[in-house]
Amino acid sequence: MKSFKRIIFFAVFIFFIPFVSAKSKSVNYKKPLLKVSFIDVGQGDSELIITPRGTVILIDGGPGRSEWSNWDAGEKVVVPYLKSKGIKKIDYIVMSHAHLDHCGGLIPVVKKFKVKNFVDPGLDYPSYIYEELLDIISRKKINYIEVRAGDRPKWDKDCGILILNPPKKLFKGGSEANENSIVLKLTYKKISFLFTGDAERRAERFITKKFKKQLLSTVLKVAHHGSQTSSSQTFLDWTMPIISIIEVGAHNRWGHPHKVVLKRLKDYGCRVLRTDKDGTIEIITDGINYEVKFPDKEDVNYGEGYE
Ligand SMILES: [Zn+2]
């Protein structure tokens, strides 16, 4: 009889565990929520942040039109996505750097939305698309801001923002547009996101040396679409992401993401999500727990941040 009771006890215990743990990891929708989207723009980057009090920050706008391609992710993907979220104005557009796959799609966004501030690494970069973007910003009298490593801009009262790159003295030579990418950490209570643009080795070395454990982040937007020139072991050791997100286009001509980086992320043990396979990825958090949603797949997962 005693052993029978024990069996019943364990059966009940085992039956309830998944419900208890699943419940404790779901987001409390009564609390104000932070919503971060990694928009599937093909080969390029675009991330949307809506803070609990409604501050809208858009980092990059995906690829725009060029002499090589008519595909404009800003017009075809980002603008409709922002509209679907009911967005009427954007408080901050952060352009990580002036390459086409990050800034091209911002042109239709700045044309169609009321934008208050434009945040730029401030590298003098020769590109007619970047020039056109700056021209629209100036004509629309959008406030222009340059940021540097160590800045803690007060863009939102609930979320902390730390700028980790570019350095005060910009990197010169080599892939200087990528290396001077704006790297930004967003923190809401226990959950944090690290947005890395296309930062490469020099930037990663600078960041790890200067910020060390301040890199610790729940979610990492993997730098430079998973290129081998980024995501060093040291950078990952300091960042310790639970989720890594690669914004990348299927069958792109650069072979992103590189298998070495994928193996490094896999060996490290974090969950790897990719826009070419998962579509747009949305993370919703109350600052303690988070949910990962795949609107293109109608799927939801749960997790929680660091203690
Ligand atoms: Zn890029």
Residues whose N, C-alpha, C, O or C-beta is under 5 A from the ligand:
A	BS01	ZN	D101 D198
